[in-house]
Structure formats: C-alpha cells, structure tokens
Amino acid sequence: MVSRTKIRDDIEQTREHISFTIDEISHVIHKKFDVQEKIKEHPLESLAIAMALGFTMASFASPIGKAIFRIGLKSATATVGAFATKKGIEIITNKIKA
C-alpha cells in the first residue's frame, strides 16, 4: 500500500511539472507574438509592411487613392515579372554553359 506522504509528494511534483510546462508555453507564445520584438528584429520589413498597409488603407479613401493604388500594384507586378524573367534567363544561360 502506498503511503499518504508518497501520494502527496507525487501530487506536488505533478503540480510543479505542470506549472513549469505552463510557464514554458507562456514564454513561447509571448515571444512568438511580441510585435515590438519582431519590429526590432526586422526593422526594414516592418517599415515596408506598415507603408504597404497605410498605402492600401489610404487608397480606399478616395478615387485618386484608388488610381494610385492600381498604378502601384501594376508597377509591383511588373517588377516581380522582370525579376522572375531575369532569374529565368540566368538559369537557362547557366544550363547552356554547363
């Protein structure tokens, strides 16, 4: 038969283990969703995201903003397309040389 003190000790150890696990989970969640820390780690990306969100929100406020948004979107699409084309040409050139 197991003594009461042994059972109480087991319960206390289990409580400590659960408390420790909850503290670890809390720390991980806090670190994952700490916006200020993310901004410090990635300042340029944060600025770009903030500008894009502001630009998008402002573009829906007026007809001129909508036109500017469409121009910006088309420019971004063209830039991505040009970059992809350049990379594609580099890959093909490297395969031909090899």
Summary of the structure (lengths in Angstrom):
residues: 98
radius of gyration: 27.7
end to end distance: 77.3
largest distance: 82.3
contacts: 189
relative contact order: 0.04
helix: 90%
strand: 0%
